[in-house]
Amino acid sequence: MSCSLRPVGRAHRARLEQLTRGTGLFREEEVATAVELLDESLAGDDDYQFVGAFEADRLVGYACWGATPGTVATSDLYWIVVDHARQGGGIGSQLLTEVERQLMADGRRLVVVETSSRADYTPTRRFYETRGYTRTATIPGYYAPGDDLVIYTKDLSTGDLARAAP
Ligand SMILES: CC(C)(COP(=O)(O)OP(=O)(O)OC[C@H]1O[C@@H](n2cnc3c(N)ncnc32)[C@H](O)[C@@H]1OP(=O)(O)O)[C@@H](O)C(=O)NCCC(=O)NCCS
């Protein structure tokens, strides 16, 4: 069953924090950053855009993206998170497709995603790889010794949206 996609409001702030923490992947300072970006977006900062996936009125996932400063039409996907209990059910694909659709509508050209080389991010990397993202660069030891920064990119000019999971 697909979720409805709509903006994330102030009323969903605590739930967004809970979802982000509930993945078990992010450090507390990263969780705090996700909430800060929502606050900035709600305060009218266009650098950060959010879309939420909702089951009825319950937030079950979200994505956050924005224009990459100093580039010509490149955008960063900063966050994509799905409720731990609902992962693997197509919500992440639905969110990613919507982000790409909005980016294309805004004339954006390239999407950049940063993630980690850690073993617990293996399903996350597979998620991007099977949705048209290319592993473009690695910075060894970036996050911590043995924890590399892995950068994925996708060229939106081909017009291929991330496929939705069946
Ligand atoms: C990555 C994430 C957003 C994907 O959302 P999702 O709703 O689980 O993804 P979908 O159901 O649309 O797609 C599942 C695909 O993603 C991969 N995947 C990633 N995490 C998964 C998980 N926990 N369970 C099942 N599949 C997962 C699978 O390889 C699957 O691929 P397939 O469809 O080719 O079999 C979500 O799993 C998540 O929130 N993970 C934790 C947070 C995270 O890593 N965010 C990205 C930070 S860089």
The ligand as a Gaussian input file, in Angstrom:
#p B3LYP/6-31G(d) Opt

LIG

0 1
 C       17.409000       3.180000       3.071000
 C       15.906000       3.328000       3.315000
 C       15.523000       4.790000       3.275000
 C       15.174000       2.604000       2.189000
 O       13.789000       2.696000       2.421000
 P       12.890000       1.356000       2.328000
 O       11.473000       1.774000       2.457000
 O       13.431000       0.371000       3.262000
 O       13.223000       0.930000       0.825000
 P       12.284000       0.180000      -0.228000
 O       11.388000      -0.766000       0.477000
 O       11.682000       1.155000      -1.141000
 O       13.354000      -0.583000      -1.048000
 C       13.980000      -1.708000      -0.467000
 C       15.309000      -1.826000      -1.098000
 O       16.251000      -1.094000      -0.315000
 C       17.185000      -1.971000       0.246000
 N       17.032000      -1.807000       1.680000
 C       17.677000      -0.863000       2.383000
 N       17.424000      -0.977000       3.677000
 C       16.565000      -1.995000       3.816000
 C       15.941000      -2.609000       4.944000
 N       16.202000      -2.206000       6.176000
 N       15.082000      -3.639000       4.728000
 C       14.846000      -4.069000       3.479000
 N       15.423000      -3.539000       2.377000
 C       16.280000      -2.513000       2.543000
 C       16.944000      -3.358000      -0.258000
 O       18.112000      -3.692000      -0.966000
 C       15.754000      -3.244000      -1.192000
 O       16.205000      -3.425000      -2.493000
 P       15.287000      -4.161000      -3.604000
 O       13.978000      -3.443000      -3.665000
 O       16.108000      -4.011000      -4.819000
 O       15.158000      -5.557000      -3.058000
 C       15.449000       2.710000       4.679000
 O       15.729000       1.341000       4.678000
 C       16.068000       3.369000       5.891000
 O       15.475000       4.265000       6.481000
 N       17.251000       2.912000       6.303000
 C       17.895000       3.459000       7.474000
 C       18.317000       4.892000       7.278000
 C       19.278000       5.074000       6.120000
 O       20.173000       4.306000       5.883000
 N       19.085000       6.201000       5.402000
 C       19.974000       6.630000       4.358000
 C       21.102000       7.365000       4.999000
 S       22.400000       7.710000       3.833000

